[in-house]
Amino acid sequence: MITQSKPERTTSSRDMCRILFRHKKKIAASFLLAVAVAAGVTFLWPRKYESEAKLFVRVGRETVTLDPTATTGQVIPVELSRETEVNSVLEMLRSRVMIEKLVDEIGPQAILRAGSEAEGSRKQPASVLSKISSLLDVDSISDREKAIIRLSRSLRSSAEKKSDVITINGTAISPKLAQQIVGKFVEIYLGEHTRMHRTAGSQAFFTEQTGLLRKSLSDALIKLRDAKNELGILSIDNQREVLRDEMVAAETRLAQTRAGLAASQEKVGALKEKVKALPERLATDETKGLPNPAADSMRQELYQLEIREAELASRFNNEFPALVAVRAQIEAAKKPLNKEEHRRSQQTTGVNLVRDQLQVSLLSEESNAASLEAETKSLETQLAQLHDRARNLTEHEWTIANLEQEVALCKANYTTYSEKSEQSRIDAALQNERITNVNVIQPANLIEKPISPRKLLVVLAGIFGGLALGIGLALVAELLDPTLKTPLDIEEQLSLPVLLSIPRVTKRQAILN
């Protein structure tokens, strides 16, 4: 048994044309319906107009906050980058508070009414969608809330990356209303920006604090001056350094003086020993064989006595008193004569110069030792006084240090608050003039050309949408139609060969034939 496989069916362009021609009425109806809807949207849809404003943001004086409510009493600088500043402005522009202030400024009715393009012009037809939404709105809300919701959808704020320019767009049903909304929105923001970056009462606070700190600084300086005058101290650190240098110098000099005194005393002792060991005078010359005048004189007298004895002995007896006396004188004269030399030597002596020089050195060294001893006592007294001064300085160091710290703190606070007082004064002046770091580089413009609906786009969408809808309906209808229309359908569905094909004829063709 031979089975024949069914040929695979492919849809050719001819078949597609046949399908589209068979459903030409559906395609035409869909196309006309889409075009009609597009035309209705083009002519009946309410117009929307857009207004645009641009703000330039730079890092300015708002990057430093003057906050007198800080618990430390200090003014804290807040460093902001360009991106942070721009993002802060965007967040503030997108806040609900700004929308509420705008609605209260313009009025809910002016935002919700079907506005006119110009005074005396015809009113635009109301939006069908608006009517439908109002019918379907089951929640009862006020006109103010409706206006807030509508403005939150119509206002947009954006900034390009790495740009300091912020663009504000607003849409409304009339060009003047769009310009009014955007312009008033920018005006409200500038006022809020100035108010938010302003610290109320900062100028009065810093002025008052500056006066109080000036008085505190003056009192602290007076206390420090009185304490230094009472103690005789100019500066603790300098005084301590001077005392340390003086004590080091005194101790060094005292050690050197004591060493010199000990050496001088040893030298004095050695000199005394040497002086005692040396004679005061030394023999300088000696002459021998010189006559002895004393012995010669005594011998002459002895000769005279002996002559007298001989003379008396010749005349008188031995008991004669005069003879006895002469003989006694002779005996007395012989004794010292026997002691005297017949020839004698003569010696010349002089001062011992070495002993004299040692004596002079001894006197000089004793004077030096006395001087060193006196200097030692003086240095010991000076060093004791320096130690007393150091102890006194240490005892009063805490008092002086506290007073100096109080003066430094008062001076720092006074300087800080003086600067911030001047900044607050300048800040108040800038705020009074409404000078901020946000500048309007493009005010809200008036654009009379609506942004919606876009007629050409709507028409093209209607044309292409109608064609796509018609073709889609034709293909769907063809798929849902179960009738056999071609010989190939018969062969596929009934598995029977087609023997004869009768072409479709119209009534007119049948009558003519």
C-alpha positions in Angstrom: 0.0 0.0 0.0 1.5 3.3 -1.1 0.7 6.4 1.0 1.1 9.8 -0.4 2.3 12.5 2.1 0.4 15.7 2.2 2.2 18.6 0.6 3.1 21.3 3.1 1.0 24.3 2.7 2.6 27.8 2.5 0.8 31.1 2.5 1.9 33.1 -0.6 1.5 36.8 -1.2 -1.4 35.8 -3.6 -3.2 34.0 -0.8 -2.6 37.1 1.5 -4.0 39.4 -1.2 -7.0 37.0 -1.6 -7.6 37.1 2.2 -7.4 40.9 2.4 -9.7 41.3 -0.7 -12.2 38.9 0.8 -12.4 41.0 4.0 -12.1 44.4 2.3 -15.2 45.7 4.0 -13.9 45.0 7.5 -10.6 46.6 6.7 -12.2 49.6 5.3 -14.5 49.9 8.3 -11.7 49.6 10.8 -9.5 52.1 8.9 -12.4 54.6 8.7 -13.1 54.1 12.4 -9.4 54.7 13.4 -9.2 57.8 11.2 -12.4 59.1 12.7 -11.1 58.6 16.2 -7.8 60.3 15.3 -9.7 63.2 13.8 -11.9 63.5 16.9 -8.9 63.5 19.1 -7.2 66.1 16.9 -10.1 68.5 16.9 -12.0 67.8 20.1 -9.2 66.9 22.6 -8.4 69.8 25.0 -5.2 71.6 24.2 -2.3 71.6 26.7 0.2 74.4 26.8 3.6 74.3 28.4 5.7 77.0 30.0 9.4 76.6 31.0 11.7 78.3 33.5 15.3 77.7 34.3 17.3 78.2 37.5 21.0 78.4 37.9 22.3 76.9 41.2 25.8 77.6 42.5 27.5 76.8 45.8 27.1 80.1 47.6 26.7 81.6 51.1 23.9 79.0 52.0 26.7 76.4 52.4 27.6 77.9 55.8 24.9 77.8 58.4 24.7 80.2 61.3 23.0 78.1 64.0 22.8 79.9 67.4 20.8 77.0 68.8 23.9 74.6 68.8 24.6 73.3 72.2 28.3 74.0 71.9 27.7 77.6 70.9 29.9 77.1 67.8 29.0 77.9 64.2 29.2 74.7 62.1 30.2 75.0 58.5 28.4 72.6 56.2 30.4 71.8 53.0 28.1 71.0 50.1 29.1 69.7 46.7 27.5 70.9 43.5 25.5 67.7 43.1 24.3 67.9 46.7 23.2 71.5 46.3 21.3 70.8 43.1 19.6 67.7 44.6 18.6 69.8 47.6 16.9 72.3 45.3 15.2 69.6 43.3 13.8 67.9 46.4 12.5 71.2 47.6 10.9 71.9 44.3 9.2 68.5 44.3 7.8 68.8 47.8 4.1 69.0 48.4 4.4 72.1 50.5 5.5 74.0 47.4 2.4 72.8 45.4 0.1 73.7 48.3 1.5 77.2 48.5 1.1 77.5 44.7 -2.5 76.4 44.8 -3.2 78.8 47.7 -1.5 81.6 45.7 -3.3 81.1 42.4 -6.6 79.6 43.7 -8.1 76.2 43.1 -10.8 77.5 40.7 -8.2 79.1 38.4 -6.5 75.7 38.1 -9.6 73.5 37.7 -11.7 75.7 35.4 -11.7 75.1 31.7 -9.5 78.2 30.9 -9.5 80.3 27.8 -6.5 81.0 25.6 -7.2 84.8 25.8 -9.7 87.1 27.2 -12.9 87.1 25.2 -12.0 84.0 23.2 -14.3 81.0 23.0 -14.1 78.3 25.6 -12.5 75.0 24.7 -14.8 71.9 24.9 -14.5 70.1 28.2 -12.5 66.9 28.3 -14.5 63.8 28.0 -12.1 62.0 30.2 -12.4 64.6 32.8 -16.2 64.2 32.9 -15.8 60.4 33.0 -13.3 60.6 35.8 -15.5 63.0 37.8 -18.5 60.6 37.4 -16.3 57.7 38.5 -14.8 59.6 41.5 -16.5 58.1 44.5 -14.2 59.8 47.0 -15.3 63.3 47.9 -12.3 65.6 48.0 -12.1 69.4 48.1 -11.3 71.5 45.1 -8.0 72.5 46.8 -6.9 68.8 46.9 -7.9 68.3 43.3 -5.9 71.3 42.3 -2.9 70.0 44.2 -3.2 66.6 42.5 -3.4 68.2 39.1 -0.5 70.5 39.7 1.7 67.7 41.1 1.1 65.9 37.8 1.6 68.9 35.5 4.8 70.4 37.2 8.1 68.8 36.5 11.6 69.7 37.8 14.7 68.1 36.4 18.4 68.7 36.0 20.9 67.3 33.6 23.9 65.3 34.9 26.9 67.4 35.8 24.9 70.6 35.3 24.0 73.5 37.6 20.8 74.4 35.7 17.4 73.2 36.8 14.5 73.2 34.4 11.0 73.7 35.6 8.1 72.7 33.2 4.4 73.3 33.8 1.4 72.4 31.7 -2.1 74.0 31.7 -5.1 74.3 29.5 -4.1 77.8 28.4 -0.7 79.4 27.7 -1.2 82.3 30.1 -2.2 79.9 32.9 0.9 77.7 32.3 3.1 80.8 32.4 1.3 82.0 35.5 1.7 78.7 37.3 5.5 78.3 36.4 6.2 82.0 37.2 4.4 81.9 40.5 6.0 78.6 41.4 9.5 80.0 40.8 8.7 83.1 42.9 7.4 81.0 45.7 10.5 78.8 45.6 12.9 81.7 45.8 11.0 83.1 48.8 11.0 79.7 50.5 14.7 79.1 49.6 15.6 82.4 51.3 13.5 81.6 54.3 14.8 78.0 54.7 18.4 79.2 54.7 17.8 81.9 57.2 18.4 81.5 60.9 15.9 83.7 62.7 17.4 85.9 65.4 21.0 84.9 64.5 22.2 88.5 64.2 20.8 89.6 67.5 22.1 86.4 69.2 25.7 86.7 67.8 25.8 90.4 68.6 24.7 89.7 72.2 27.2 86.8 72.6 30.0 88.9 71.2 29.5 91.6 73.8 29.4 89.0 76.6 32.5 87.2 75.4 34.3 90.5 75.1 33.6 91.2 78.8 34.6 87.7 79.7 37.9 88.0 77.8 38.6 91.3 79.5 38.0 89.9 83.0 40.2 86.8 82.2 43.0 89.0 81.0 42.8 91.1 84.2 42.9 88.0 86.4 45.9 86.6 84.5 47.8 90.0 84.6 47.2 90.3 88.4 48.3 86.7 89.0 51.5 87.2 87.0 52.3 90.5 88.7 51.7 89.0 92.1 54.0 86.0 91.3 56.4 87.8 89.2 55.9 85.4 86.3 55.7 86.4 82.6 55.2 83.0 81.1 55.2 79.5 82.8 57.0 77.8 79.9 59.5 80.6 79.4 60.1 80.9 83.1 60.5 77.2 83.5 63.0 77.1 80.6 64.9 80.1 82.1 65.0 78.4 85.5 66.2 75.2 84.0 69.0 76.9 82.1 70.0 78.9 85.2 70.0 75.8 87.4 72.0 73.8 84.9 74.6 76.6 84.6 74.7 77.1 88.4 75.2 73.3 89.0 77.8 73.1 86.4 79.7 76.1 87.7 79.3 74.8 91.3 80.8 71.5 90.3 83.7 73.2 88.6 84.3 75.5 91.6 84.2 72.7 94.0 86.7 70.8 91.9 88.9 73.9 91.7 88.6 74.5 95.4 89.7 70.9 96.2 92.6 71.2 93.8 93.6 74.6 95.3 93.5 73.2 98.9 95.7 70.3 97.9 98.1 72.7 96.3 98.2 74.9 99.5 99.0 71.9 101.6 101.8 70.8 99.3 103.3 74.3 99.2 103.2 74.6 103.0 105.2 71.4 103.3 107.8 72.6 100.8 108.1 76.0 102.5 108.7 74.4 105.9 111.4 72.1 104.4 113.4 75.0 103.0 115.7 77.3 105.1 115.0 81.0 105.1 118.6 82.0 104.2 121.4 80.3 102.2 125.3 80.8 102.4 126.4 82.8 99.4 130.2 83.2 100.1 132.9 81.9 102.7 136.5 83.3 103.3 139.0 81.3 105.5 142.4 82.5 107.2 141.1 85.9 108.3 142.6 87.4 111.6 140.4 87.3 114.7 140.4 90.8 116.1 138.6 89.7 119.3 141.3 87.1 120.0 144.1 89.5 119.2 142.6 92.1 121.6 142.1 89.6 124.3 145.7 88.4 123.9 147.0 92.0 124.0 145.2 92.5 127.3 146.5 89.2 128.6 150.0 90.4 127.7 149.5 93.6 129.6 148.2 91.6 132.7 151.2 89.3 132.5 153.5 92.3 132.5 151.7 93.8 135.4 152.0 90.4 137.3 155.7 90.2 136.6 156.2 93.8 137.8 154.2 93.1 141.0 155.8 89.8 141.6 159.2 91.4 141.5 158.3 93.9 144.1 155.7 92.1 146.3 155.1 88.7 147.7 152.5 86.3 146.4 149.9 87.3 149.0 149.9 90.9 147.9 146.3 91.8 147.0 147.1 93.6 143.9 149.2 90.6 142.7 146.5 88.1 143.6 143.9 90.3 141.7 146.1 90.5 138.6 146.7 86.8 138.6 142.9 86.3 138.9 142.4 88.6 135.9 145.0 86.6 133.9 143.1 83.4 134.6 139.8 84.9 133.6 141.2 86.2 130.4 142.7 82.9 129.3 139.4 81.1 129.3 137.7 83.0 126.5 141.0 83.3 124.7 141.4 79.6 124.6 138.0 79.4 123.0 138.7 81.8 120.2 140.5 80.7 117.1 143.7 82.3 116.2 142.6 82.2 112.5 138.9 82.4 111.5 136.7 82.0 108.3 134.1 84.6 107.1 130.7 83.4 105.6 128.2 85.5 103.7 124.5 84.5 103.6 121.5 85.6 101.5 117.7 85.2 101.3 116.5 81.8 100.0 114.8 82.8 96.7 113.2 79.4 96.1 111.6 79.6 99.5 110.4 83.1 98.8 108.9 82.1 95.5 107.2 79.2 97.1 105.9 81.5 99.8 104.5 83.9 97.2 102.9 80.9 95.4 101.5 79.7 98.7 100.0 83.1 99.5 98.5 83.4 96.0 97.1 79.9 96.2 95.6 80.5 99.7 94.0 83.6 98.3 92.6 81.6 95.3 91.3 78.9 97.6 89.6 81.5 99.8 88.0 83.0 96.7 86.9 79.6 95.4 85.4 78.8 98.8 83.5 82.0 98.9 82.3 81.4 95.3 81.2 77.9 96.3 79.1 79.2 99.1 77.6 81.9 96.8 76.7 79.3 94.2 75.2 77.0 96.8 73.1 79.9 98.0 72.1 80.8 94.4 71.2 77.2 93.6 69.1 76.9 96.7 67.3 80.1 95.6 66.7 78.7 92.1 65.2 75.5 93.6 62.9 77.6 95.8 61.8 79.6 92.7 61.2 76.3 90.8 59.1 75.0 93.7 57.2 78.3 93.8 56.7 78.1 90.0 55.4 74.5 90.2 53.0 75.4 93.0 51.5 78.3 91.0 51.7 76.6 87.6 48.2 75.2 87.8 46.7 78.6 88.6 48.6 80.4 85.8 47.8 77.5 83.4 44.1 77.7 84.2 44.0 81.4 83.8 45.9 81.2 80.4 43.6 78.5 79.2 40.6 80.6 80.2 42.0 83.6 78.3 42.7 81.4 75.2 39.2 80.0 75.3 37.6 83.4 75.7 39.8 84.8 72.9 38.9 81.9 70.6 35.2 82.2 71.3 35.3 86.0 71.0 37.1 85.7 67.6 34.6 83.1 66.4 31.5 85.0 67.5 32.9 88.3 66.1 33.4 86.7 62.7 30.0 85.0 62.8 28.3 88.2 64.0 29.7 90.0 60.9 28.6 87.0 58.8 25.1 87.2 60.3 24.9 90.9 59.6 25.9 90.3 55.9 23.6 87.4 55.8 20.7 89.5 57.0 21.5 92.2 54.5 21.6 89.7 51.7 18.3 88.1 52.8 16.6 91.5 53.0 17.7 92.0 49.3 16.7 88.4 48.6 20.1 87.6 47.2 20.7 83.8 47.1 22.8 81.3 45.3 19.8 80.4 43.0 19.4 82.7 40.1 16.6 82.8 37.4 18.3 82.5 34.1 15.1 82.0 32.2 11.7 83.3 33.6 8.5 81.5 32.8 7.9 81.9 29.0 4.7 82.2 27.1 4.4 79.5 24.4 1.2 79.8 22.4 1.8 76.5 20.5 0.1 73.6 22.4 2.2 70.6 23.2 -0.8 68.2 23.0 -2.4 66.8 21.1 0.2 66.5 18.4 -1.9 66.5 15.2 0.5 65.0 12.8 1.4 62.2 15.2 -2.3 61.5 16.0 -3.2 61.4 12.3 -0.3 59.1 11.4 -1.2 56.9 14.4 -4.9 56.8 13.2 -3.9 55.9 9.6 -1.4 53.2 10.6 -3.5 52.0 13.5 -6.6 51.7 11.2 -4.6 49.7 8.6 -3.1 47.4 11.3 -6.6 47.0 12.9 -8.2 46.1 9.6 -5.5 43.7 8.6 -5.6 42.1 12.0 -9.4 41.7 11.9 -9.2 40.2 8.4 -6.6 37.6 9.5 -8.6 36.8 12.6 -11.8 36.4 10.6 -10.0 34.1 8.1 -8.8 31.9 10.9 -12.2 31.7 12.5 -14.0 30.9 9.2 -14.5 27.1 8.8 -15.6 27.1 5.1 -13.5 25.5 2.3 -12.5 28.2 -0.1 -9.8 26.7 -2.3 -9.0 23.3 -3.8 -6.0 23.0 -1.5 -8.4 23.4 1.5 -10.5 20.5 0.1 -7.5 18.3 -0.4 -6.2 19.0 3.1 -9.4 18.7 5.0 -11.2 15.9 3.0 -8.2 14.0 1.7 -9.9 13.8 -1.7 -8.6 14.9 -5.1 -10.2 17.8 -6.8 -11.5 16.7 -10.2 -13.2 19.9 -11.3 -13.0 23.5 -10.2 -15.9 25.9 -11.0 -14.9 29.5 -10.8 -17.0 32.0 -8.8 -19.3 34.0 -11.0 -21.5 36.9 -10.0 -25.1 37.4 -10.8 -24.3 39.9 -13.4 -21.8 37.6 -15.1 -24.4 34.8 -15.1 -27.1 37.0 -16.7 -24.7 38.2 -19.3 -23.6 34.8 -20.1 
